[in-house]
Amino acid sequence: MASVNEVYSGLKNLANKDERGFITPKVFNTFAAIAQNNIFNDLFNETVKAKNYSMRNIDAQGDKSFSKRLQEDLAYFSKEATLSQSSGVFEKPEDLARIISLKSNGSYVFGTSTSTPIDIIYDESKIEHILQSDLSAPSSTHPVAIVSNDIEVFPTTIKKVKLKYYKQPEGRDPSTGKRTALSPRYNALSIGASNEVFDPTTSVDFELPSHYVPQLIIEIGKMIGISLRDQQVYSYASTEEQTQKQ
């Protein structure tokens, strides 16, 4: 995962080189979660580009495929949940960002799942038309869901559904790498009057993969008001990576 220490140190050092002043942990933490959310949301915009590459047959093959790398990055945020109906609707998970798919809960009979994919609709006028139609009325074999503030499934006899979705990005424990509901933040132990030492016990890493460190530096710098050049950031990140390997 992207180290909050690496992102903070990189941004602070680059800002100092550019004579933009000292960036405090407090200022950094104000923008860390926002920057991660911005990059996460941009991944979905990139899926349109990936689809275009695929349609034009200009995407690379294997591990260099733009589409494949994008899917791998989004997979970090993929999650499944079984939802139960409450007062006629299914409540969305609190960490839901984007819905991938929805299907009835079902069971396994002789190794085959009896769950049924549920068509997802976001247009309320369209669901009204479907419910009133004799030809396209929802059934147990062709269920439909309307997604708004919550999820309503037709026919209403379906009491449980399996939701696959992308969760909102949160954080990772720097020491264990385990997920945490806390947002990314940098904390330090003060040594002397001006020195600070990274404190992994109270800090939280980003949930984005480690190769997003340069983008995080640029995004946070942009919000703080520092105009960092891509080449400048990538050169710094490359130098740091080589230093860490030695």
Beta strands, then each sheet from edge to edge (+ up, - down):
strand 1: 78-84
strand 2: 96-104
strand 3: 108-109
strand 4: 112-113
strand 5: 119-121
strand 6: 144-147
strand 7: 151-154
strand 8: 160-167
strand 9: 171-172
strand 10: 179-180
strand 11: 188-191
strand 12: 195-198
strand 13: 205-206
sheet 1: 1+ 8- 2+
sheet 2: 3+ 4-
sheet 3: 5+ 6+ 7-
sheet 4: 10+ 9- 13+
sheet 5: 11+ 12-
end
